[in-house]
Amino acid sequence: QVRLEESGGGLVQAGESLTLSCSASGSIFGNSAMGWYRQAPGKERERVAIIYHGGPKEYASSVEGRFTASRVNPYTMYLQMNSLTPDDTGVYYCNFRDLHTSADYWGPGTQVTVSS
């Protein structure tokens, strides 16, 4: 079992920066991936960034060059978000995926609101 908790969301103005944190606990080991997803009002949840076991990262095209995901240890992941725009508004979720079992775990989410 894996438990995740996000923090760092808030209200910022366009052009500003924000850093989200994800703290994990439980059975964090093996072939896994951790990622950030977001869901804007009225839209489906979309993947923002993912870090695979061993380090490879992938970003959504909409955030490439502005957002940086980092996993400093198996239990801690960050999302540095720069040059935020109102389109970045949404609830941001931390995700842990066991690539061996395909089990997915989610945090409760943290709200990010970017005003114009």
Beta strands, then each sheet from edge to edge (+ up, - down):
strand 1: 2-7
strand 2: 10-13
strand 3: 18-26
strand 4: 32-39
strand 5: 46-52
strand 6: 57-59
strand 7: 67-73
strand 8: 76-81
strand 9: 90-98
strand 10: 103-106
strand 11: 110-115
sheet 1: 1+ 3- 8+ 7-
sheet 2: 2+ 11+ 9- 4+ 5- 6+
sheet 3: 2+ 11+ 9- 10+
end
